[in-house]
């Protein structure tokens, strides 16, 4: 079960697209997530970039917890294609966010 709301993931996607240079609000948002949400967000990004399959989501979350060595915001914001990875991860997990995306447009 995914323990981060689709709204929060979409929020990160839109902020990552918008804030190529100024990343303060995105950093603050990610840092404001609880540890479970941060691990699940990381797992979604990993699935989106192909490091894990959607069927291995639980393993990806466990790995996000066990291998965390830097702050999650630093790690995710250092990912070159964060927004694309998150979008692909949501798609792979069959999570429809079309209704949520409308709130951000």
WOHU-V929600 format. One line per field, one symbol per residue. phi: phi as a letter, one per 20 degrees, with the letter a starting at -180 (. if undefined). psi: psi as a letter, one per 20 degrees, with the letter a starting at -180 (. if undefined). A space follows every 50 residues. Layout:
phi->???
psi->???
This chain:
phi->.edbfgffffgfgfffffdgdddgffgfffffffffffffffffffffen fcegfdgffffgffffdfccggfffffefgcgffffffffffeldedgff ggfee
psi->ppkpqhghghggghhhghlhgojghgghgghiqrhgggghggggggghij hqqhikghhggghhghjoirpgggggiiohlgghggghggghjloojhhh hhhi.
